[in-house]
Amino acid sequence: MIGILDSGLGGLDLARRLMDRLPASRLIYFGDTAHGPYDEKGSESILRHALRGARFLQEKGARRIVIACHTISSAASEALAAQLTAPVIDVVAPAAAGAVRGSSGRRIGVAAARATLWSDAYEKHIRMTAPDAAVYTVPCPLIGPLIEEGWLKKPETTMIVKKYLSPLKVRKIDTLILGDARYPVLATIFQRKIGRRVRLVDGASELLPRLVEDGAFSISDTAPGPSEHHTAFYLSDVTPDTERRAAIYLKRRVPFHRITL
């Protein structure tokens, strides 16, 4: 069984892709909606909360922990791997590798939450394979809340994305990493505002084939029959608005179970 760890609901996008790609996959999801998103939290707080969620997934039978959240991946993936028995797979490394692979001019931008950028994880991963790369980052604190409010087609959202990306346009980047699990739902707007010649890199898109190709799903991680019978979704807080916000990423209705850690 695969465990997906997120600081909120954005990781449901990865869960949906896994369910679509491997309908018989067995997965369990935990989103820390009581404390997340972790966009503005320090590394110690992120690790403390993330460790509780990861241990919960492990106790529920997850044989691998996939970190869908870029902030957890950036700030705490190594510490989590050291404290868990299950292998930990984060989203930053494949996203960085995908950016380097597709960047002809080695001018890479990263749009993400502040806490994701504070760790410099993207710069470190990119420069491990491309030491000559120029990496430019922009914090985008308003985009996540706008997405979860459902403002996907509002002109205000488009205007804010354009404002955040303007420094990267000045830098003439050729590749842009969407450094947040929520951002792919606005990929069309990001592409339009950064320019069609700039290649977008979506961490979930880079991670998904790697999970499959690297054998992250063994026979014991799949089962015959409808995927709904082999998935479970846990949140640390559930509100009357949870289903609406979750549908932005998941595109289907599922039962959510509230769990206090």
C-alpha positions, 0 to 999 in steps of 0.5 A: 500500500502506498501512503500519500502525505500532504499538508492539506488537500493539494496532494489529492491531485497526485492521488487522483493521477495514481488512481487514474493511472493504476485503477487497482492501486491501493493507497491511503492519503493523509492531509494535515488540514488542522495545521496546514498548509505549511506555507509559512511554517518553520522547518521544526514545526513542519517536521513535527507535524509531518512526522505524525502524519507519516507515522500514521500512514505507516501504522495503517499499513503503508509500505512506502511514503510518498510526499506530495507536498513540496514544503514537506519535501523541501524542509523535512524529507531527509529527516523523515526518511531517517526516522521511518522504516518505510521508504520515503519518496519526495516530489522535489527531486524528480521535479528538479531533475525534470527541470534540468532535463528539459532546460536548454539554457539552464535558466530555471524558475521556481514558483512556490510557497515561502517555506518551500523556498526557505530550505533552498532544496530546489537550488541544491537538487538542480545544481547537483546535476547542473552546477552551471544552472541559474535558478530564480525563485519567487514566493507566491503566498496568495495563489494557494488560497485563491485555488482553494477558494475556487477562484480558478477562472477569476481575473484577479487570480490571473492578474496575481499570477502575472504579478508573481511571474513578472520577475521570472520573465525579466530573467528570461527563464526557459523552464518554470517549476510549479513548486506546489502541489496545488499549482497544476490546476492553474497550469494554463494560466501559468503557461499563458503568463510566463510565455509559451516558450517556457516549459512548465514542470509539474512535480506530480507529472514527473513523480508519477512515471518514476513511481511506476517505472521504479517498481514503487507499485508491487503486486501487493500494492494493487488489487483487482476491482474498483479503486474506491474499494482500495483507497482511504482518505484521512484528514486531521480536520474536516469541515462543511467546505472540505468536499468542495475544496477537495473536488478541485483536485480529486475530481470525484467524491470520496469519503473523508475520515477525520483523525486526530494525531 
